Amino acid sequence: MEFIDLKSQYSVIEDSVKERIQQVLDHGKYIMGPEVEELENRLAVFSGVKHCISCANGTDALQMVLMAWGVGPGDAVFVPSFTFMSTAEVVRLVGAVPIFVDCDGRTFNINPQHLREAIEGVRQRGVLIPKVVIPVDLFGLIADYDAIELVAMEYGLKVLEDAAQSFGASVNGRMAASFGHAATTSFFPAKPLGCYGDGGAIFTNDQELASLLKSIRVHGQGSDKYDNVRIGLNARLDTLQAAILLAKLDVFPEEIKARQLIVENYKAALMRSIRLPLIPEGSVSAWAQYSVLAQSEAHRTKLMEALKQAGIPTMVYYRKPLHMQTAFEDGREHQGSYPVSENIASRIFSLPMHPFLEQQDIESIAAVINSVEA
Ligand SMILES: *Cc1c(COP(=O)(O)O)cnc(C)c1O
């Protein structure tokens, strides 16, 4: 059994992927070829946002937005403590300080009340200036932007949606990557919409930000290729990856639907010795991961071991919250405490999740889980 099954997906899209790749080989425009713009236009329409700027990966995407906003030394950027490294790493890369915020115990997303407390704490200490919050749509579930945007507005913060795991998700019909002042996503192969290498994109309705990002993407380019007006990056998306994404985008909406069905089947088959993910009313997750909570760390170890014995792969996202990582030791004087993240990190694990998971697979996974006592 595969944790994420890219081979079955390839067997469905093989012809169109090969055709798209062949077209790139024929025209030879490997850097910023026509597929890049075609993809950007289609992704903008898909997410319901005016501008899509593709780039090299989801980490560069985050960093580019912070660079465009001029975030740097002396600035505080609020990020969830329970997320992937990139979200906080980019804050350090631009010289600002990541301020971790505890997550909600049911959705695993940033807790808006804790966000408010963290901003208040930074203001009281008076060393850093609160500038940006980067909510993450963890495991594919869109964060609570209604509440987050209220807090952000009150304190004058910009909101950057990290939609690396949620592309394809929606809330009452509004698509992921359309929240906040800007949003980013990743096309890392294992993400809901993945390419066959690294890739990413930025989404915004802000025309000025979009032109800045296009300049930053190519060494701070000005009016022509050898005019450099700012410090930028080399952060373009390869034409070949854009071509692959165009082929994958054709089947993507069906895959998102298939994932919902698999979740329904998981819900029906799994008994409640583990806690299943909560999806608020009106929300459709992209199900980057199907993450469940064991009753304790020991229970998780037992479950994962039993599944492994049965040939069923599982993963732990994330075993160590970011505030506990050595890389962020230096900012600890600015930090609070994160009991929810720490509790979740000790109990969470992810089951196989991809659009090609069979009912039979789900039944064998459930049989193992249901037989393990807490
Ligand atoms: C994967 C991921 C990223 C980074 O994407 P890359 O394309 O691997 O650089 C950023 N944030 C989150 C939450 C992610 O899961």
The ligand as an SDF file (V2000), in Angstrom:
LIG
                    3D

 15 15  0  0  0  0  0  0  0  0999 V2000
    5.4510   21.9410    1.7940 C   0  0  0  0  0  0  0  0  0  0  0  0
    5.2190   23.1460    2.5950 C   0  0  0  0  0  0  0  0  0  0  0  0
    5.9000   24.3600    2.3490 C   0  0  0  0  0  0  0  0  0  0  0  0
    7.0620   24.4930    1.4230 C   0  0  0  0  0  0  0  0  0  0  0  0
    6.9260   24.0360    0.1430 O   0  0  0  0  0  0  0  0  0  0  0  0
    8.2100   23.5990   -0.7180 P   0  0  0  0  0  0  0  0  0  0  0  0
    7.6710   23.6260   -2.1080 O   0  0  0  0  0  0  0  0  0  0  0  0
    8.6120   22.2420   -0.2640 O   0  0  0  0  0  0  0  0  0  0  0  0
    9.2750   24.6220   -0.5160 O   0  0  0  0  0  0  0  0  0  0  0  0
    5.5490   25.4700    3.0840 C   0  0  0  0  0  0  0  0  0  0  0  0
    4.6100   25.4120    4.0300 N   0  0  0  0  0  0  0  0  0  0  0  0
    3.9490   24.2760    4.3160 C   0  0  0  0  0  0  0  0  0  0  0  0
    2.9020   24.2940    5.3730 C   0  0  0  0  0  0  0  0  0  0  0  0
    4.2410   23.1050    3.6190 C   0  0  0  0  0  0  0  0  0  0  0  0
    3.5960   21.9700    3.9200 O   0  0  0  0  0  0  0  0  0  0  0  0
  1  2  1  0
  2  3  1  0
  2 14  2  0
  3  4  1  0
  3 10  2  0
  4  5  1  0
  5  6  1  0
  6  7  2  0
  6  8  1  0
  6  9  1  0
 10 11  1  0
 11 12  2  0
 12 13  1  0
 12 14  1  0
 14 15  1  0
M  END
$$$$
